[in-house]
Amino acid sequence: MTSSTPVVSLRMAALSDLPELLQIAQTSFVQAFTEGNKPENVQAYLSQAFTPVQLEKEWRDPASTFLLAILEGKMVGYTKVNLAAAQSDIQDPESLEVARLYTLEEVWGKGIGQILLDAAFEFAKEKGKTYVWLGVWEHNARAIRFYKKNGFKAFGSHPFPFGDEIQTDWLMRVEV
């Protein structure tokens, strides 16, 4: 194994992980979305979507699963996947939604996002799903390239309220 290959462990989030997960969720979101957005809209979204109460509510939902990426004992990213009952748009029992997939900027380009996405694919297969889908901000070129590299294709869009704006997310999917 070369020194450039990170040794990452994955595990499901436990209740005791939520404070650290909240920190990672907030930090990685700010790192991913500050560029190209008004700071007040980023803060408004953070105060709505990434609170201790909201995170615990999502964690307790039996149709949602949080998978954590741990590198050298430190949480560096996560993905949240949703079965049909928790999905934001489609609610198709044949699908799995990747509702969130974020890593800290310090590990961008190190393959952590790929490890998390591969885990989501494996989860979908274990659950007998036909495809995985997600929504991605139309101006997030880096994420769109990553998803296209993994076989995702756009099949629609939806409005995404973000502070005082309505942005557009592309809906993308891939068969598993």
C-alpha positions, 0 to 999 in steps of 0.5 A: 500500500502506498502512502497516498492510499488512505486507510479508511474505515466505514461504520454506521453512525451511533447516537454518540457520534451525532455531536461530531457528525454535526461538526463535520456536516456543518464544516463540509457544507460550508467548504462545499457551498460558500463559493458561489453563494451568499454567506447569509444563504449558507448560514440560513440553510445551516441553521435550518438543516444542520442543527442537533435536533434536526440531525437526531430526527434524521438519524432516528428515521428508520428509513435513513442511514448515516455512514461515517468515513473514519481516517486515522481515528478522525471522522472526515466525511459521511453519506446519508442514504434514504430508503423510499419512505425518507426520500425527498423527491421520488419515493420509489421503493426500487431506489436508494437516495444518496441524500448527502455525501460530504467530505472535509476539504482536507481530504478532497481528492484522496478517494474518500468520497468514492469510498462513501459512494461505493458503500452507498452502492453496496447498501443499495444492492444489499437492500435489493434496490434497482438504482441509486439517485441523488440531487446535485446543485447545477453549479457544483461542477466538481460533484457533477463530474464525480457523479458522471464518472460513476455512471450517474445520468441526469433525469430531471431537476427540482427547485431547492430553496436556499436562503432567499433564493430558489436554486436548481438541483439536477436529479441524477441516477445510476443502476446498481 
